[in-house]
Amino acid sequence: MATTLSDMLLWLEELGLSVWIRESAYGFSLMVAVHILGLTLSVGILLWVDLRLLGLAMRRVPTEDVYRSLAPWFLAGFALMLASGLSLFAAFATAAYGNFYFRLKMAVLVLAGVNALVYHFMTERRASAESSLAAARWAGGASLVCWLAVIVAGRMMSYTMF
């Protein structure tokens, strides 16, 4: 039996956690607070890596050292943000899926991921090349722009979903 996307979105909304987020006195507020905490931890710390890539902060510290020391923290924040974001999506799946800003946020998240992968698997490996410096700066700037867009789109969802 084929299941439609609409059926899957409705199924997500009927999960126990989804119902708790929507219907309990504090579920939505707590989940949003966790999401913002994860966002702050992840993007707030990643900001320092991006500023280092741009050559605007910690110039005397090698980029790889900055990344290695901060990665556990921003990855933990990202995991927290991802788990809470998926929970919030499940609670409001049909409304979110049809929302322009949700789709924009997801598209920009994919771009941020592609940017990070290109940096780590291509740019970072050519660390000594002169063109690598420009590419690293571009990656840092693109990351900042992507995360700003994700945050703005996420906030706009709050005003346009219902």
Contacts in CASP RR format, 6 or more apart in sequence:
PFRMAT RR
TARGET T0000
AUTHOR 0000-0000-0000
METHOD contacts of the structure
MODEL  1
MATTLSDMLLWLEELGLSVWIRESAYGFSLMVAVHILGLTLSVGILLWVD
LRLLGLAMRRVPTEDVYRSLAPWFLAGFALMLASGLSLFAAFATAAYGNF
YFRLKMAVLVLAGVNALVYHFMTERRASAESSLAAARWAGGASLVCWLAV
IVAGRMMSYTMF
5 97 0 8 1.000
6 94 0 8 1.000
9 93 0 8 1.000
9 94 0 8 1.000
9 97 0 8 1.000
10 93 0 8 1.000
10 94 0 8 1.000
12 18 0 8 1.000
12 89 0 8 1.000
12 90 0 8 1.000
12 93 0 8 1.000
13 19 0 8 1.000
13 22 0 8 1.000
13 90 0 8 1.000
13 91 0 8 1.000
13 92 0 8 1.000
13 93 0 8 1.000
13 94 0 8 1.000
15 90 0 8 1.000
17 87 0 8 1.000
17 90 0 8 1.000
17 91 0 8 1.000
18 87 0 8 1.000
18 90 0 8 1.000
18 91 0 8 1.000
18 93 0 8 1.000
19 91 0 8 1.000
20 27 0 8 1.000
21 27 0 8 1.000
21 28 0 8 1.000
21 31 0 8 1.000
21 87 0 8 1.000
21 88 0 8 1.000
21 90 0 8 1.000
21 91 0 8 1.000
22 28 0 8 1.000
22 91 0 8 1.000
22 92 0 8 1.000
28 88 0 8 1.000
28 91 0 8 1.000
31 84 0 8 1.000
31 85 0 8 1.000
31 87 0 8 1.000
31 88 0 8 1.000
31 91 0 8 1.000
32 84 0 8 1.000
32 88 0 8 1.000
34 80 0 8 1.000
34 83 0 8 1.000
34 84 0 8 1.000
35 80 0 8 1.000
35 81 0 8 1.000
35 84 0 8 1.000
35 85 0 8 1.000
35 88 0 8 1.000
37 77 0 8 1.000
37 80 0 8 1.000
38 77 0 8 1.000
38 78 0 8 1.000
38 80 0 8 1.000
38 81 0 8 1.000
38 84 0 8 1.000
39 77 0 8 1.000
39 81 0 8 1.000
39 151 0 8 1.000
41 73 0 8 1.000
41 74 0 8 1.000
41 76 0 8 1.000
41 77 0 8 1.000
41 80 0 8 1.000
41 81 0 8 1.000
42 74 0 8 1.000
42 75 0 8 1.000
42 76 0 8 1.000
42 77 0 8 1.000
42 78 0 8 1.000
42 80 0 8 1.000
42 81 0 8 1.000
43 74 0 8 1.000
43 147 0 8 1.000
43 151 0 8 1.000
44 74 0 8 1.000
45 70 0 8 1.000
45 73 0 8 1.000
45 74 0 8 1.000
45 77 0 8 1.000
46 70 0 8 1.000
46 74 0 8 1.000
46 143 0 8 1.000
46 147 0 8 1.000
47 144 0 8 1.000
47 147 0 8 1.000
48 57 0 8 1.000
48 58 0 8 1.000
48 66 0 8 1.000
48 70 0 8 1.000
49 63 0 8 1.000
49 66 0 8 1.000
49 67 0 8 1.000
49 70 0 8 1.000
49 74 0 8 1.000
49 140 0 8 1.000
49 143 0 8 1.000
50 140 0 8 1.000
50 141 0 8 1.000
50 143 0 8 1.000
50 144 0 8 1.000
51 57 0 8 1.000
51 58 0 8 1.000
52 58 0 8 1.000
52 59 0 8 1.000
52 61 0 8 1.000
52 63 0 8 1.000
52 66 0 8 1.000
52 67 0 8 1.000
53 63 0 8 1.000
53 119 0 8 1.000
53 136 0 8 1.000
53 137 0 8 1.000
53 139 0 8 1.000
53 140 0 8 1.000
53 141 0 8 1.000
53 143 0 8 1.000
54 137 0 8 1.000
54 140 0 8 1.000
54 141 0 8 1.000
54 144 0 8 1.000
55 137 0 8 1.000
58 66 0 8 1.000
63 124 0 8 1.000
63 136 0 8 1.000
64 124 0 8 1.000
64 127 0 8 1.000
88 96 0 8 1.000
89 96 0 8 1.000
89 102 0 8 1.000
92 161 0 8 1.000
95 161 0 8 1.000
95 162 0 8 1.000
96 102 0 8 1.000
96 157 0 8 1.000
96 161 0 8 1.000
99 157 0 8 1.000
99 160 0 8 1.000
99 161 0 8 1.000
100 160 0 8 1.000
101 153 0 8 1.000
101 154 0 8 1.000
101 156 0 8 1.000
101 157 0 8 1.000
101 160 0 8 1.000
102 153 0 8 1.000
102 154 0 8 1.000
102 157 0 8 1.000
102 161 0 8 1.000
104 149 0 8 1.000
104 153 0 8 1.000
105 149 0 8 1.000
105 150 0 8 1.000
105 153 0 8 1.000
105 154 0 8 1.000
105 157 0 8 1.000
108 146 0 8 1.000
108 149 0 8 1.000
108 150 0 8 1.000
108 153 0 8 1.000
109 146 0 8 1.000
109 150 0 8 1.000
111 142 0 8 1.000
111 146 0 8 1.000
112 143 0 8 1.000
112 146 0 8 1.000
112 147 0 8 1.000
112 150 0 8 1.000
115 139 0 8 1.000
115 140 0 8 1.000
115 142 0 8 1.000
115 143 0 8 1.000
115 146 0 8 1.000
116 139 0 8 1.000
116 143 0 8 1.000
118 139 0 8 1.000
119 135 0 8 1.000
119 136 0 8 1.000
119 139 0 8 1.000
119 140 0 8 1.000
122 135 0 8 1.000
123 132 0 8 1.000
123 135 0 8 1.000
123 136 0 8 1.000
123 139 0 8 1.000
124 136 0 8 1.000
126 132 0 8 1.000
126 135 0 8 1.000
END
